[in-house]
Structure formats: structure tokens, C-alpha cells
């Protein structure tokens, strides 16, 4: 079971996770925080041991063994400009990477737009969802799934999954990990509001695909080119011949 007292002792934030909700089972932590207006405190974190309809990008199913991993969502209700939501997406993956490096000395890579990799295997994914009013986002939810203590992953996957337990060779504290991620995320969130440059540079330093020939697949469209960089909003810049194309969505892989 998740020890809320152990988590709370290690939490060092102003508002992220100060309203903490623990549930044995829900349909989707993202959906609940996004649609239920009863949840109206900025920084609310909803952790579920099991999600009946857990999902990643493109509504792909996120399968996670109950009680072994972390599947949670963070609610942000202060107005956010639509073109800055991707900053939060990259910032969330950076918060996870920093926690894995700090606590377990793992060598972490970040893969655009929302994957966290260890040993080229997927250890965490991020899913951002929002509701808007005019040009402002009035409700944004950051969904994070992390493979923590799950020992194996049967089945076929586009990117082979792994877990902290498999890479660190030991069972780890989910409470300590969650508090570390939320502590990191709040610092990054404040920095993004002031000046996103440092966060984007920190993300770049962990993305090993920049400068590589890549393939991007989005629905029935395939693009090939060189991963030139990310722009000031965190979108991918793809060099195709002599042209630079801005990519907003897509699955990225080496050519």
C-alpha cells in the first residue's frame, strides 16, 4: 500500500500535491481531474493504484500493475496560454528525469514529445490534456505514468518498457519518488513562468536524437528528415532538404 505519511514528509512544495487524493481504482486520473468540477484546487494530485482506462498519447492503452507503479495526474487551473502547454509537457518529463537521476543515478534520455527512456527503453510517459476558454487554457491536467517496481512486461511494444526496479536492481520507495517528482515539477513550473530558456536547454541536453536522421509518423503521414532542434515553444523543428518544418505531434524514431 502507498504510505501517505511517508510521502507527505518528503513533499516540499508550496501548492503542487498539497491537495492529495489517493484512490485504489479509477477509470482515468486525467479524465477525473479534467471533467469533475469538484476538483478545483490548483496543484491537486490524484494518484490511483489502478486505472481501468489508463491511456497514453493517441488513446493508446497504458497498462500498469496495481500497487507496483505510479500513475497520477496534476491539476493546474491558473490560466495558461495555449502555446505554453507544451512547455509544461517537456517540463514534466524533465522533472521525472531529474528524480530518476538524483535518487537512483540512472542515465536518462528524453524523447520528444513525451517519453522518458532508460537504456533506450521506456520507463515513463506523459499525457497533457486541457480545456480552454478563448485563447487561454483554464484547466490543464498533467498525467504521468512511471514503471517503478513492476518486474516484467509481457507482450509486444513499439518501445520496449522497463522499470526502475529492473534498471536499479532493487525495489524502491514509490512515496519518495513521487515526492521528488512533485518537488522538481513545482520548481520547473515556476521557472517556466519566468523564463523557459533554461528548462528548454535542460531538456535539449537529455534528448539524444537532436542532430539525428529521424522518421516522424502521425496518423497516415510520414516525414523523414533531421531533428534540427526544438523551438521556443518546445515544438520539433525538422530539417527536410533545405526547409525547416515545425512538428506539433508525431511518433519519432531513428531512420
N, C-alpha and C positions, 0 to 999 in steps of 0.2 A: 504493500500500500504506500501511497505518497504521503510523506510526513510533512504536513503543512507548517508545523512549528519549526522544523529544521530549515525549510525553505525561507520562512519569514525572517529568521535570524540572520540569514546571509543576504537578504534583499536590502539594497542600499540605494533606493530611488526616491524621487520626490512624488511621482504620480504613477509611473508605469508599474502595474502589478499591485498597487496599494489596495485596489478593489479586486480581490482574487476569488474566483469561483472554481470550485472543483466538482467534477461530475464523473460518475462511473461510466456513463454511456450517453451519447447524444447522436443525432443524425450527422451534424457538421458544426464544429465550433465557429467556423466562418459564417455560416448561414444564420446561426442563432444571434451572434453579435450584430450582424448586418441588418437583420429584419425585425428583431424584437426591440421595440422602443422602450421596454422596461429597463434595458441596459443603456444607461445614459450618463455614465461616469467616464470621463476621459481617462484613458490608460487602463481600463478594465482588462483583466486577463482571464480567459476561460480555458481551463485545462480539462481534457476528457481522457479517461483511460482507454476508451474505445469509441470510434466514430463509425456509425453504421453506413454513412455515405461520405466518408473521407475522400478527398479528391485533390488532385494537383491541377496544373495548367491543362487547358483543353478538356476539362472534366475527366481526366484520367484518374482511375481509382488509386487511392493511397492506402495500401494495406499495412497495418501495424498491429503487432501482437499486444493485447491488452496487458497493462502493468509493466511492460518492459521498455517502453519508449516514451517520447514526449510528443504529444500532438496538442497544440494550443493556439489560441488567437489573441491578438492585442487590438483593442478598440481605440481609435483616435477620432475624436469628434470636433476638434478645433478645425476651422475651415482651412483647407489645403488647396492650392492651385493645382489644376488638373495636370499640368506639365511637370509638377514636382512629385507626383505619386511614385514615379519610377525611382526617384532618389531614395524614398523610403524602402522600396523593394531591394535596391542594392545595399542600402544601409543595414537592413535586417540580415541579409546573407553575410555581411561583414561582421555583425555582432555575433553571429553563430561561429564564424571562422575564428574570431579573436578568443572566444570562450574555449574552443577546442585546442587552440594553440597554448593558451595560458594554463589551462587545467591539465592537459594530457600530452602536451608537446607534440601534437600531431602536425604533419606537414599538409596544410590545407590549401586547396585551389578553389577559385570561384569561376563558375561557368555561366556566361550570360544566357538568359536573363535572371535565373533564379535557383541555380543548383550549387550545392556545396559538396566538393569532392575531396576524398582522401584516398591516396593510392589509385587515382583515376576512377574510383568507384563512388557512387552517390551515397552520401551519408545524411543529407538534409535537403529539403526543398521548401520554397517559399511560394505562397499564393496570396496576392493582393487583390482585394475586392472592395468596391466603393459604391456609394450612392451620391448623386450630385444635385445641386440646386444652382441653375445658371452655369456660370463658369467656375464655380467653386465646389469642391468636394466637401460635403457636410458630414460624411460618415465613411471612415476608411477602416478596413479590417486587415490586419497582417496575420496570415495563417502560416504557422511554422510546424513542420514535421521533422523529427530527428530520430534516427535509428540509434538507440542508446545501448540497451543490453540484450537485444534480440540476437540469438546465436547463429541463426542461419536464415536463408532467404530462398526457398524453393520456387521454381518457376523460371520463365524467360522474361528478360527485361531489356529495354533499349540501352540503358546504362546499368551495369551490374551494381547492385546495392551492397553496402557494408554497414557496420555499426561500430560505435566506439569500443564496445567490448571486444569485437574481432580485431580491431586495429591496436587497441591499447593493451590487449591481452589480460583484461581484468574487468570485473563488474564495477560500475561506477555509480555515484550518487546522482540520481535524477534531480533531487532537490537542489543540490549545489550547482549543477549545470544550469538549471532553469534560472536560478537567481543570478548567476553570472551573465547569462544571455540578456536578461532584462536590464541588469545594471549597464551593460555595454550598449544596449539599444537606446536607453534613455540619453546617454552621453552623445551618441551618434545623432539622435533626433534633435537635440539642442544644437549641435554643430551644423546640421543641415539647414536649420532655420537661419543661422547667422551667415554661414558661408560654406557651400557644399564642396568647394575645391579640394580640401584635404581628404574628405571622405571618398570622393571620386578617385583621387590619386591612390589612396589606400586600397580601394577596390581594384584599380588597374594593376597594382603591384602583385595581386594574388591571382590575376587572370593570365594563364599561360598561353591562351590562344591568340592574344593580340600579336599581330605580325604574321600569323599563320594563314595558310590557304584553308578556307573553310567552306562548308556547304550549309545553307540555311533552307529549311523546309517549313512552309506554313500553308496548311491545307494542301491544295494541288499545285502550289507554286514552289519551284526550286531555284535558288540562286547560288552561284559559285563566285568566289572572289577572295580577297584578302581582308582579314579583320584588321582594319586600319586603326580604330580607336573607339572610344565611346565619346559622345558629345556632352555638352554642359548639362543636359537633362538626363544623361545616362542611357541614351539610345545608341544602338550599334551603328558604326559607320563602316560600310562595306565598300571596298575598292573593287570596282568591276571595270577592267580595262583602264581607261583614263578618267572614269567618272566615280564619284563617291555617292553611294545611295544610303539613305538613312533607314534603318530597320527598326520597326516598333515591336514586332513579335516574331517568333520563329524558334525552331529547334536547331541548335548549332552543333555541327560535328566537323572533325577534320576531314578534308578531302582525301 
